[in-house]
Amino acid sequence: MAYGIPAQRFLFFGKPLALVAIFVGLCALPAVAELGGSVDTVQSDQQRMKGTLRVTTTPTHTMHEIQTAPGTTIREFVSPAGTVFGVAWQGPFTPDLRQLLGTYYDQFAQAAAQPRRARRAPLIIRESGLVVEAGGHMRSFRGRAYVEQLVPQGLDFNAIK
């Protein structure tokens, strides 16, 4: 027993689904525009999150960055056609992945539930064009998700961060 907490309480971290539950369960922030969705919801999300919005435009895409009061930064990458093709986050809390990934969430959840070899390694999913990479530790989470088919031509995938 360490600090009055029975050792059995720590055993759930060894189960394969525990990591998925941690990422999905840390939904402390409201969602932003969903992956594959329209840019129209960015303003309402920024207001709901009471965060500051910064927009950066390049020839290949527009990045909407929302900085929340608790310190989490969420970046939404939007194509010239107005479609959210990628999202990235970093900070002390993981955003609500169900809403952040939108219609791609079920695909993510099924892939994340599959057994992985390294338990402490970052979560990396590459399935049917969907790429999700997430990792970190308590109070320092980061991740990104994008749909390969929606990424504008000429944009390097590494720009989504």
Contacts in CASP RR format, 6 or more apart in sequence:
PFRMAT RR
TARGET T0000
AUTHOR 0000-0000-0000
METHOD contacts of the structure
MODEL  1
MAYGIPAQRFLFFGKPLALVAIFVGLCALPAVAELGGSVDTVQSDQQRMK
GTLRVTTTPTHTMHEIQTAPGTTIREFVSPAGTVFGVAWQGPFTPDLRQL
LGTYYDQFAQAAAQPRRARRAPLIIRESGLVVEAGGHMRSFRGRAYVEQL
VPQGLDFNAIK
1 7 0 8 1.000
12 18 0 8 1.000
14 119 0 8 1.000
16 113 0 8 1.000
16 115 0 8 1.000
16 116 0 8 1.000
16 119 0 8 1.000
17 113 0 8 1.000
19 112 0 8 1.000
19 116 0 8 1.000
19 119 0 8 1.000
19 123 0 8 1.000
20 109 0 8 1.000
20 112 0 8 1.000
20 113 0 8 1.000
20 123 0 8 1.000
23 94 0 8 1.000
23 97 0 8 1.000
23 112 0 8 1.000
23 123 0 8 1.000
23 134 0 8 1.000
23 135 0 8 1.000
24 97 0 8 1.000
24 98 0 8 1.000
24 109 0 8 1.000
25 94 0 8 1.000
26 93 0 8 1.000
26 94 0 8 1.000
26 141 0 8 1.000
27 94 0 8 1.000
27 95 0 8 1.000
27 96 0 8 1.000
27 97 0 8 1.000
27 98 0 8 1.000
28 70 0 8 1.000
28 93 0 8 1.000
28 94 0 8 1.000
28 95 0 8 1.000
29 49 0 8 1.000
29 68 0 8 1.000
29 70 0 8 1.000
29 72 0 8 1.000
29 74 0 8 1.000
29 93 0 8 1.000
29 95 0 8 1.000
29 96 0 8 1.000
30 45 0 8 1.000
30 48 0 8 1.000
30 49 0 8 1.000
30 95 0 8 1.000
30 96 0 8 1.000
30 99 0 8 1.000
31 45 0 8 1.000
31 95 0 8 1.000
31 96 0 8 1.000
31 98 0 8 1.000
31 99 0 8 1.000
31 100 0 8 1.000
32 41 0 8 1.000
32 42 0 8 1.000
32 45 0 8 1.000
32 49 0 8 1.000
32 66 0 8 1.000
32 74 0 8 1.000
32 76 0 8 1.000
32 87 0 8 1.000
32 95 0 8 1.000
32 99 0 8 1.000
32 100 0 8 1.000
33 39 0 8 1.000
33 40 0 8 1.000
33 41 0 8 1.000
33 42 0 8 1.000
33 45 0 8 1.000
33 64 0 8 1.000
33 76 0 8 1.000
33 78 0 8 1.000
33 84 0 8 1.000
33 87 0 8 1.000
34 41 0 8 1.000
34 84 0 8 1.000
34 99 0 8 1.000
34 100 0 8 1.000
34 101 0 8 1.000
34 102 0 8 1.000
34 103 0 8 1.000
35 84 0 8 1.000
35 85 0 8 1.000
35 86 0 8 1.000
35 87 0 8 1.000
35 100 0 8 1.000
35 101 0 8 1.000
35 102 0 8 1.000
35 103 0 8 1.000
35 104 0 8 1.000
35 145 0 8 1.000
35 146 0 8 1.000
35 147 0 8 1.000
36 83 0 8 1.000
36 84 0 8 1.000
36 85 0 8 1.000
36 86 0 8 1.000
36 102 0 8 1.000
36 103 0 8 1.000
36 104 0 8 1.000
36 147 0 8 1.000
36 150 0 8 1.000
37 83 0 8 1.000
37 84 0 8 1.000
37 102 0 8 1.000
38 82 0 8 1.000
38 83 0 8 1.000
38 84 0 8 1.000
39 62 0 8 1.000
39 64 0 8 1.000
39 76 0 8 1.000
39 78 0 8 1.000
39 82 0 8 1.000
39 83 0 8 1.000
39 84 0 8 1.000
42 53 0 8 1.000
42 64 0 8 1.000
42 66 0 8 1.000
42 76 0 8 1.000
42 78 0 8 1.000
43 53 0 8 1.000
45 66 0 8 1.000
46 52 0 8 1.000
46 53 0 8 1.000
46 64 0 8 1.000
46 66 0 8 1.000
49 66 0 8 1.000
49 68 0 8 1.000
49 74 0 8 1.000
50 68 0 8 1.000
50 69 0 8 1.000
51 66 0 8 1.000
51 67 0 8 1.000
51 68 0 8 1.000
51 69 0 8 1.000
52 66 0 8 1.000
52 67 0 8 1.000
53 64 0 8 1.000
53 65 0 8 1.000
53 66 0 8 1.000
54 64 0 8 1.000
54 65 0 8 1.000
54 67 0 8 1.000
55 62 0 8 1.000
55 63 0 8 1.000
55 64 0 8 1.000
55 65 0 8 1.000
56 62 0 8 1.000
56 63 0 8 1.000
56 65 0 8 1.000
57 63 0 8 1.000
60 80 0 8 1.000
60 152 0 8 1.000
60 154 0 8 1.000
60 155 0 8 1.000
61 77 0 8 1.000
61 78 0 8 1.000
61 79 0 8 1.000
61 80 0 8 1.000
61 85 0 8 1.000
61 152 0 8 1.000
61 155 0 8 1.000
61 159 0 8 1.000
62 77 0 8 1.000
62 78 0 8 1.000
62 80 0 8 1.000
63 75 0 8 1.000
63 76 0 8 1.000
63 77 0 8 1.000
63 78 0 8 1.000
64 75 0 8 1.000
64 76 0 8 1.000
64 78 0 8 1.000
65 73 0 8 1.000
65 74 0 8 1.000
65 75 0 8 1.000
65 76 0 8 1.000
66 73 0 8 1.000
66 74 0 8 1.000
66 75 0 8 1.000
66 76 0 8 1.000
67 73 0 8 1.000
68 74 0 8 1.000
70 92 0 8 1.000
70 93 0 8 1.000
71 91 0 8 1.000
71 92 0 8 1.000
71 93 0 8 1.000
72 89 0 8 1.000
72 90 0 8 1.000
72 91 0 8 1.000
72 92 0 8 1.000
72 93 0 8 1.000
72 95 0 8 1.000
73 89 0 8 1.000
73 90 0 8 1.000
73 91 0 8 1.000
74 87 0 8 1.000
74 88 0 8 1.000
74 89 0 8 1.000
74 95 0 8 1.000
74 100 0 8 1.000
75 87 0 8 1.000
75 88 0 8 1.000
75 89 0 8 1.000
75 161 0 8 1.000
76 84 0 8 1.000
76 86 0 8 1.000
76 87 0 8 1.000
77 84 0 8 1.000
77 85 0 8 1.000
77 86 0 8 1.000
77 87 0 8 1.000
77 88 0 8 1.000
77 146 0 8 1.000
77 159 0 8 1.000
77 160 0 8 1.000
78 84 0 8 1.000
78 85 0 8 1.000
79 85 0 8 1.000
79 150 0 8 1.000
79 151 0 8 1.000
79 152 0 8 1.000
80 152 0 8 1.000
83 150 0 8 1.000
85 146 0 8 1.000
85 147 0 8 1.000
85 150 0 8 1.000
85 151 0 8 1.000
85 152 0 8 1.000
86 144 0 8 1.000
86 145 0 8 1.000
86 146 0 8 1.000
86 147 0 8 1.000
86 150 0 8 1.000
86 151 0 8 1.000
86 160 0 8 1.000
87 100 0 8 1.000
87 101 0 8 1.000
87 144 0 8 1.000
87 145 0 8 1.000
87 146 0 8 1.000
88 142 0 8 1.000
88 143 0 8 1.000
88 144 0 8 1.000
88 145 0 8 1.000
88 160 0 8 1.000
88 161 0 8 1.000
89 95 0 8 1.000
89 100 0 8 1.000
89 141 0 8 1.000
89 142 0 8 1.000
89 143 0 8 1.000
89 144 0 8 1.000
90 141 0 8 1.000
90 142 0 8 1.000
90 143 0 8 1.000
91 139 0 8 1.000
91 140 0 8 1.000
91 141 0 8 1.000
91 142 0 8 1.000
92 139 0 8 1.000
92 140 0 8 1.000
92 141 0 8 1.000
93 141 0 8 1.000
94 134 0 8 1.000
94 141 0 8 1.000
97 105 0 8 1.000
97 108 0 8 1.000
98 105 0 8 1.000
99 105 0 8 1.000
100 145 0 8 1.000
101 108 0 8 1.000
101 132 0 8 1.000
101 145 0 8 1.000
104 130 0 8 1.000
104 145 0 8 1.000
104 147 0 8 1.000
107 127 0 8 1.000
107 128 0 8 1.000
107 130 0 8 1.000
108 125 0 8 1.000
108 130 0 8 1.000
108 132 0 8 1.000
108 145 0 8 1.000
111 125 0 8 1.000
111 127 0 8 1.000
111 130 0 8 1.000
111 132 0 8 1.000
112 123 0 8 1.000
112 125 0 8 1.000
112 132 0 8 1.000
116 123 0 8 1.000
122 133 0 8 1.000
122 134 0 8 1.000
122 135 0 8 1.000
122 136 0 8 1.000
123 132 0 8 1.000
123 133 0 8 1.000
123 134 0 8 1.000
123 135 0 8 1.000
124 132 0 8 1.000
124 133 0 8 1.000
125 131 0 8 1.000
125 132 0 8 1.000
125 133 0 8 1.000
129 147 0 8 1.000
129 148 0 8 1.000
129 149 0 8 1.000
130 145 0 8 1.000
130 146 0 8 1.000
130 147 0 8 1.000
130 148 0 8 1.000
131 144 0 8 1.000
131 145 0 8 1.000
131 146 0 8 1.000
131 147 0 8 1.000
131 148 0 8 1.000
131 157 0 8 1.000
132 143 0 8 1.000
132 144 0 8 1.000
132 145 0 8 1.000
133 143 0 8 1.000
133 144 0 8 1.000
133 145 0 8 1.000
134 141 0 8 1.000
134 142 0 8 1.000
134 143 0 8 1.000
134 144 0 8 1.000
135 141 0 8 1.000
135 142 0 8 1.000
135 143 0 8 1.000
136 142 0 8 1.000
144 160 0 8 1.000
144 161 0 8 1.000
146 157 0 8 1.000
146 160 0 8 1.000
148 157 0 8 1.000
151 157 0 8 1.000
151 160 0 8 1.000
END
